[in-house]
Amino acid sequence: MNFWEFLESRHQQLLTDAFQHASAVFQCMVLATIIGVLIGVATYRSELAGNLATATTATILTIPSLAMIGLLVPIVGLGVAPTVIALTLYGLLPIVRNAIVGLRGVDPQLVDAARGIGMSRLAQLLRVELPLAWPPILTGIRVSTQMLMGIAAIAAFASGPGLGNLIFRGVASLGSANALNQVLAGTLGIVILALLFDAAYVLIGRLTIPRGIRA
């Protein structure tokens, strides 16, 4: 059976695995974005706190993904839970770092002007600082998503969802008729999903970032 015949015969399962993979990455990116932006907001005013937040999330990223999931399995069990926790933690660094950089890069005169017209601290943050910091934050989200697309494949080690199961089955049965087809299908599926997500982020950027800021 050649590769195209394999795709035709397994297309339903491939679509299911691809959907689960994309869903897991998307949900973890939502969590990582919320947590990462909150950390950035809480720490960007202090050099020490910002450096500590960046160093901590960078340290998390140095932990091998297989080891991270292996450490989580005895605590939260197999399946979705270790996948979500690991991917969310791995997705934090680019978002936290870019949120801090973006918020620190907002022109202080704009913040002073907002304060001068009577805006509260929360209003300044939500209506002035975060919108101006959004372009670097979105860049961090894009980088995190590309990383998590590949890391999510390791979730198959803990019976997690996604295309990693196809890759693991292929690797485990190397030498059999469809082993290479399984690995290739899973890998290409992840690459295609990564490209689709990145195209979506480009569109989001065009819709949410004013042309003057993009320039």
LOVO-319554 format. One record per residue: residue number from 1; x, y, z of N, C-alpha, C in turn. Coordinates in pm, whole numbers. Layout:
! LOVO-319554
<r NUM,<X,Y,Z>,<X,Y,Z>,<X,Y,Z>> ...
This chain:
! LOVO-319554
<r 1,<84,-120,0>,<0,0,0>,<88,125,0>> <r 2,<70,211,-103>,<149,334,-106>,<86,439,-14>> <r 3,<153,556,-6>,<111,658,91>,<-29,710,61>> <r 4,<-60,733,-67>,<-190,789,-102>,<-301,688,-75>> <r 5,<-275,562,-100>,<-374,459,-67>,<-396,451,83>> <r 6,<-288,468,159>,<-299,468,304>,<-388,584,352>> <r 7,<-365,703,295>,<-446,818,333>,<-593,795,300>> <r 8,<-618,737,183>,<-757,713,141>,<-826,612,233>> <r 9,<-754,511,274>,<-815,406,356>,<-832,448,502>> <r 10,<-751,545,548>,<-756,586,689>,<-798,732,706>> <r 11,<-860,790,604>,<-884,933,609>,<-974,975,725>> <r 12,<-1071,892,760>,<-1161,928,870>,<-1086,935,1003>> <r 13,<-1001,836,1029>,<-923,836,1152>,<-822,950,1153>> <r 14,<-764,977,1037>,<-668,1087,1028>,<-733,1221,1058>> <r 15,<-854,1240,1006>,<-926,1365,1032>,<-961,1378,1180>> <r 16,<-999,1266,1241>,<-1031,1268,1384>,<-908,1303,1467>> <r 17,<-795,1239,1435>,<-671,1267,1508>,<-627,1412,1488>> <r 18,<-642,1461,1365>,<-603,1600,1337>,<-690,1698,1414>> <r 19,<-819,1670,1420>,<-909,1757,1495>,<-874,1757,1644>> <r 20,<-847,1640,1699>,<-810,1631,1840>,<-678,1704,1867>> <r 21,<-585,1692,1774>,<-455,1760,1789>,<-475,1911,1789>> <r 22,<-549,1960,1690>,<-573,2104,1679>,<-651,2155,1800>> <r 23,<-749,2078,1845>,<-830,2119,1960>,<-745,2129,2086>> <r 24,<-658,2030,2107>,<-572,2031,2226>,<-479,2152,2225>> <r 25,<-417,2179,2110>,<-326,2293,2101>,<-402,2424,2120>> <r 26,<-519,2436,2058>,<-597,2559,2069>,<-637,2586,2214>> <r 27,<-690,2485,2281>,<-733,2504,2420>,<-616,2538,2511>> <r 28,<-503,2472,2490>,<-385,2501,2572>,<-331,2640,2543>> <r 29,<-342,2685,2418>,<-296,2819,2386>,<-386,2924,2449>> <r 30,<-515,2898,2458>,<-605,2992,2526>,<-564,3005,2672>> <r 31,<-541,2891,2737>,<-498,2893,2878>,<-363,2963,2894>> <r 32,<-267,2927,2807>,<-133,2987,2816>,<-138,3137,2791>> <r 33,<-224,3181,2700>,<-235,3324,2671>,<-291,3399,2791>> <r 34,<-397,3346,2851>,<-456,3411,2968>,<-355,3419,3082>> <r 35,<-293,3306,3112>,<-197,3302,3222>,<-75,3389,3191>> <r 36,<-24,3378,3068>,<96,3452,3031>,<75,3603,3034>> <r 37,<-39,3649,2982>,<-67,3793,2984>,<-85,3842,3127>> <r 38,<-153,3764,3210>,<-170,3803,3350>,<-35,3814,3422>> <r 39,<54,3717,3394>,<189,3724,3453>,<262,3848,3403>> <r 40,<251,3876,3273>,<315,3994,3217>,<262,4123,3280>> <r 41,<130,4132,3296>,<69,4250,3357>,<115,4267,3502>> <r 42,<130,4154,3572>,<166,4160,3714>,<314,4193,3736>> <r 43,<397,4172,3634>,<542,4183,3658>,<613,4288,3574>> <r 44,<549,4347,3473>,<625,4431,3379>,<676,4560,3441>> <r 45,<615,4608,3549>,<659,4733,3610>,<786,4716,3694>> <r 46,<816,4593,3732>,<933,4567,3816>,<1038,4491,3736>> <r 47,<1158,4542,3731>,<1267,4474,3658>,<1293,4337,3718>> <r 48,<1295,4330,3851>,<1323,4203,3918>,<1212,4103,3893>> <r 49,<1087,4145,3908>,<974,4054,3888>,<966,4008,3743>> <r 50,<990,4099,3649>,<987,4062,3508>,<1094,3961,3473>> <r 51,<1215,3984,3524>,<1323,3890,3498>,<1295,3755,3561>> <r 52,<1237,3755,3681>,<1205,3629,3749>,<1098,3551,3672>> <r 53,<998,3621,3623>,<892,3555,3546>,<949,3495,3417>> <r 54,<1033,3570,3349>,<1093,3521,3225>,<1185,3403,3252>> <r 55,<1266,3413,3358>,<1359,3304,3390>,<1284,3177,3430>> <r 56,<1176,3192,3505>,<1099,3075,3549>,<1036,3003,3432>> <r 57,<971,3078,3343>,<907,3015,3227>,<1012,2959,3131>> <r 58,<1128,3022,3123>,<1236,2969,3040>,<1287,2837,3097>> <r 59,<1296,2829,3228>,<1340,2705,3293>,<1244,2590,3264>> <r 60,<1114,2620,3268>,<1014,2518,3237>,<1036,2464,3097>> <r 61,<1068,2555,3004>,<1084,2514,2865>,<1205,2424,2844>> <r 62,<1301,2429,2935>,<1420,2344,2920>,<1395,2200,2963>> <r 63,<1285,2174,3032>,<1255,2037,3074>,<1213,1956,2951>> <r 64,<1276,1844,2923>,<1236,1763,2807>,<1088,1725,2815>> <r 65,<1019,1736,2703>,<874,1713,2702>,<837,1573,2749>> <r 66,<917,1475,2710>,<888,1337,2752>,<902,1324,2904>> <r 67,<1002,1392,2960>,<1021,1388,3105>,<908,1461,3176>> <r 68,<866,1575,3122>,<756,1651,3182>,<630,1567,3191>> <r 69,<593,1504,3080>,<472,1422,3079>,<488,1301,3170>> <r 70,<609,1243,3169>,<635,1129,3257>,<621,1165,3404>> <r 71,<660,1287,3440>,<647,1331,3579>,<502,1362,3615>> <r 72,<423,1406,3517>,<284,1441,3544>,<192,1319,3553>> <r 73,<225,1213,3481>,<137,1095,3479>,<107,1039,3617>> <r 74,<208,1020,3707>,<175,968,3840>,<88,1061,3923>> <r 75,<87,1190,3886>,<11,1288,3964>,<-132,1302,3913>> <r 76,<-147,1316,3781>,<-280,1344,3724>,<-333,1230,3638>> <r 77,<-253,1124,3617>,<-299,1010,3538>,<-273,1027,3389>> <r 78,<-319,931,3312>,<-300,932,3167>,<-410,1013,3099>> <r 79,<-388,1042,2972>,<-492,1104,2891>,<-475,1253,2872>> <r 80,<-586,1325,2883>,<-590,1466,2849>,<-518,1552,2953>> <r 81,<-532,1520,3080>,<-481,1607,3188>,<-332,1637,3176>> <r 82,<-245,1535,3165>,<-102,1569,3153>,<-70,1644,3025>> <r 83,<-146,1618,2920>,<-126,1689,2793>,<-154,1837,2810>> <r 84,<-268,1869,2870>,<-308,2009,2887>,<-209,2083,2977>> <r 85,<-172,2022,3088>,<-80,2088,3181>,<55,2112,3115>> <r 86,<110,2010,3051>,<242,2024,2989>,<241,2128,2877>> <r 87,<144,2122,2789>,<140,2216,2677>,<120,2359,2726>> <r 88,<35,2377,2826>,<13,2511,2879>,<141,2569,2938>> <r 89,<212,2488,3014>,<338,2534,3074>,<442,2567,2968>> <r 90,<451,2481,2865>,<549,2505,2760>,<516,2629,2677>> <r 91,<388,2663,2669>,<349,2778,2589>,<367,2913,2654>> <r 92,<408,2915,2781>,<411,3041,2856>,<524,3136,2816>> <r 93,<645,3084,2794>,<762,3171,2780>,<746,3279,2673>> <r 94,<717,3246,2546>,<708,3354,2447>,<600,3456,2479>> <r 95,<490,3411,2540>,<380,3504,2571>,<419,3595,2686>> <r 96,<473,3537,2793>,<515,3618,2907>,<621,3719,2865>> <r 97,<722,3673,2794>,<831,3761,2753>,<781,3874,2664>> <r 98,<697,3840,2565>,<648,3943,2473>,<548,4036,2540>> <r 99,<471,3985,2634>,<378,4072,2707>,<456,4175,2788>> <r 100,<561,4132,2854>,<643,4224,2933>,<710,4327,2842>> <r 101,<769,4280,2733>,<835,4372,2639>,<735,4470,2579>> <r 102,<618,4419,2540>,<517,4505,2479>,<465,4610,2575>> <r 103,<436,4570,2697>,<383,4666,2796>,<488,4769,2835>> <r 104,<612,4726,2846>,<719,4821,2878>,<747,4917,2762>> <r 105,<711,4876,2641>,<736,4960,2525>,<630,5064,2497>> <r 106,<521,5064,2575>,<416,5164,2555>,<470,5302,2593>> <r 107,<443,5401,2512>,<491,5537,2536>,<434,5589,2669>> <r 108,<518,5624,2764>,<469,5675,2894>,<381,5799,2880>> <r 109,<405,5879,2776>,<324,6000,2757>,<179,5966,2728>> <r 110,<156,5853,2658>,<19,5810,2632>,<-50,5767,2760>> <r 111,<25,5699,2846>,<-31,5657,2975>,<-60,5780,3060>> <r 112,<30,5877,3060>,<8,6000,3136>,<-114,6075,3085>> <r 113,<-131,6076,2952>,<-248,6143,2895>,<-377,6075,2937>> <r 114,<-375,5941,2938>,<-493,5867,2981>,<-523,5895,3128>> <r 115,<-419,5902,3208>,<-438,5933,3349>,<-490,6076,3365>> <r 116,<-444,6166,3279>,<-484,6305,3289>,<-631,6328,3258>> <r 117,<-690,6244,3174>,<-833,6260,3142>,<-921,6181,3238>> <r 118,<-858,6126,3345>,<-938,6065,3450>,<-956,5915,3439>> <r 119,<-881,5849,3355>,<-893,5703,3345>,<-839,5637,3471>> <r 120,<-907,5531,3516>,<-856,5453,3628>,<-738,5369,3582>> <r 121,<-666,5312,3677>,<-551,5228,3642>,<-595,5111,3555>> <r 122,<-708,5049,3587>,<-757,4937,3507>,<-794,4982,3367>> <r 123,<-858,5097,3356>,<-896,5148,3224>,<-773,5180,3141>> <r 124,<-670,5235,3203>,<-545,5262,3132>,<-486,5133,3075>> <r 125,<-490,5029,3157>,<-434,4901,3115>,<-514,4841,3000>> <r 126,<-647,4840,3014>,<-732,4773,2916>,<-750,4852,2787>> <r 127,<-750,4984,2797>,<-784,5066,2680>,<-663,5130,2614>> <r 128,<-550,5134,2684>,<-431,5197,2627>,<-314,5100,2617>> <r 129,<-272,5047,2730>,<-148,4968,2733>,<-160,4834,2662>> <r 130,<-262,4755,2696>,<-275,4623,2632>,<-301,4633,2482>> <r 131,<-388,4724,2433>,<-403,4735,2287>,<-273,4769,2216>> <r 132,<-191,4858,2276>,<-64,4894,2213>,<38,4781,2223>> <r 133,<26,4698,2327>,<118,4585,2344>,<71,4461,2270>> <r 134,<-47,4468,2208>,<-104,4349,2143>,<-17,4293,2030>> <r 135,<44,4374,1943>,<126,4314,1835>,<236,4221,1886>> <r 136,<321,4262,1983>,<421,4165,2032>,<359,4048,2106>> <r 137,<246,4070,2174>,<180,3958,2242>,<133,3856,2138>> <r 138,<75,3904,2029>,<29,3813,1923>,<146,3737,1862>> <r 139,<259,3804,1847>,<378,3735,1796>,<419,3623,1891>> <r 140,<414,3649,2021>,<445,3545,2119>,<349,3428,2110>> <r 141,<221,3458,2088>,<121,3352,2074>,<151,3267,1951>> <r 142,<190,3331,1841>,<224,3257,1719>,<342,3164,1742>> <r 143,<446,3215,1809>,<564,3133,1836>,<527,3015,1926>> <r 144,<449,3040,2030>,<408,2933,2121>,<328,2826,2049>> <r 145,<239,2869,1961>,<156,2772,1889>,<240,2680,1803>> <r 146,<339,2737,1733>,<425,2654,1649>,<502,2552,1733>> <r 147,<549,2594,1850>,<619,2501,1939>,<526,2390,1986>> <r 148,<407,2429,2029>,<315,2330,2087>,<265,2230,1984>> <r 149,<260,2269,1858>,<217,2175,1754>,<306,2052,1753>> <r 150,<437,2075,1764>,<529,1962,1766>,<531,1891,1899>> <r 151,<531,1967,2009>,<537,1906,2142>,<414,1822,2169>> <r 152,<298,1862,2115>,<174,1789,2139>,<181,1645,2091>> <r 153,<269,1618,1995>,<282,1480,1946>,<332,1387,2057>> <r 154,<412,1442,2151>,<466,1361,2260>,<356,1317,2355>> <r 155,<239,1385,2351>,<129,1349,2441>,<82,1206,2421>> <r 156,<112,1149,2304>,<74,1009,2280>,<141,915,2380>> <r 157,<255,957,2433>,<325,878,2534>,<238,853,2656>> <r 158,<149,950,2686>,<60,939,2802>,<-84,916,2759>> <r 159,<-102,853,2642>,<-236,825,2588>,<-314,952,2562>> <r 160,<-243,1059,2530>,<-310,1185,2498>,<-365,1185,2357>> <r 161,<-446,1287,2325>,<-508,1292,2192>,<-414,1347,2086>> <r 162,<-448,1322,1960>,<-377,1388,1852>,<-301,1297,1758>> <r 163,<-231,1359,1666>,<-158,1288,1561>,<-34,1217,1613>> <r 164,<8,1248,1733>,<123,1178,1790>,<99,1029,1803>> <r 165,<-26,989,1825>,<-57,846,1835>,<-22,773,1706>> <r 166,<-48,839,1594>,<-15,779,1464>,<135,764,1449>> <r 167,<209,867,1490>,<355,862,1480>,<411,754,1572>> <r 168,<362,747,1695>,<410,647,1789>,<382,506,1740>> <r 169,<261,485,1684>,<228,351,1632>,<322,314,1518>> <r 170,<354,411,1432>,<444,384,1322>,<584,351,1369>> <r 171,<634,430,1465>,<768,405,1518>,<775,271,1588>> <r 172,<668,236,1661>,<665,110,1735>,<661,-11,1642>> <r 173,<615,9,1519>,<602,-104,1427>,<691,-89,1305>> <r 174,<806,-23,1322>,<898,-5,1210>,<935,-140,1147>> <r 175,<929,-145,1017>,<953,-269,946>,<826,-330,893>> <r 176,<711,-291,951>,<583,-342,901>,<541,-263,778>> <r 177,<434,-308,715>,<394,-254,585>,<363,-105,589>> <r 178,<290,-60,692>,<243,79,693>,<312,167,797>> <r 179,<422,119,853>,<489,196,958>,<533,333,907>> <r 180,<599,336,794>,<648,463,739>,<531,553,699>> <r 181,<425,494,645>,<307,572,609>,<245,640,731>> <r 182,<242,570,843>,<185,627,965>,<267,744,1015>> <r 183,<399,726,1019>,<486,834,1065>,<475,954,972>> <r 184,<477,930,842>,<470,1038,744>,<337,1111,751>> <r 185,<228,1036,764>,<95,1098,771>,<82,1185,896>> <r 186,<129,1134,1009>,<122,1212,1132>,<207,1338,1125>> <r 187,<327,1325,1070>,<418,1440,1061>,<363,1546,967>> <r 188,<318,1504,849>,<262,1601,753>,<136,1667,809>> <r 189,<56,1589,883>,<-64,1645,943>,<-30,1758,1040>> <r 190,<73,1738,1121>,<115,1841,1217>,<167,1964,1144>> <r 191,<244,1944,1038>,<297,2057,961>,<183,2138,900>> <r 192,<85,2069,843>,<-28,2138,781>,<-108,2216,884>> <r 193,<-132,2155,1001>,<-204,2226,1107>,<-128,2349,1152>> <r 194,<5,2338,1163>,<86,2453,1204>,<73,2567,1104>> <r 195,<75,2534,976>,<61,2637,873>,<-77,2701,876>> <r 196,<-181,2621,898>,<-317,2674,906>,<-334,2767,1026>> <r 197,<-280,2727,1139>,<-288,2812,1258>,<-214,2943,1234>> <r 198,<-96,2935,1172>,<-19,3057,1149>,<-91,3150,1054>> <r 199,<-156,3095,952>,<-234,3177,860>,<-350,3245,933>> <r 200,<-411,3172,1027>,<-519,3231,1106>,<-468,3347,1191>> <r 201,<-347,3333,1247>,<-291,3441,1328>,<-260,3563,1242>> <r 202,<-213,3541,1120>,<-189,3654,1029>,<-318,3729,1005>> <r 203,<-427,3656,982>,<-558,3718,960>,<-604,3793,1084>> <r 204,<-587,3732,1203>,<-625,3798,1327>,<-546,3928,1344>> <r 205,<-416,3923,1311>,<-335,4043,1321>,<-386,4154,1230>> <r 206,<-424,4119,1109>,<-474,4220,1015>,<-607,4279,1062>> <r 207,<-686,4199,1132>,<-817,4245,1177>,<-812,4322,1308>> <r 208,<-710,4294,1390>,<-707,4351,1525>,<-599,4456,1546>> <r 209,<-502,4465,1457>,<-394,4562,1474>,<-414,4675,1374>> <r 210,<-436,4798,1420>,<-453,4910,1328>,<-333,4924,1234>> <r 211,<-359,4972,1115>,<-254,4982,1014>,<-138,5069,1062>> <r 212,<-167,5175,1135>,<-62,5264,1184>,<32,5193,1279>> <r 213,<-21,5105,1365>,<63,5031,1458>,<144,4928,1382>> <r 214,<82,4859,1284>,<155,4759,1204>,<271,4825,1133>> <r 215,<251,4947,1083>,<359,5018,1011>,<472,5054,1106>> 
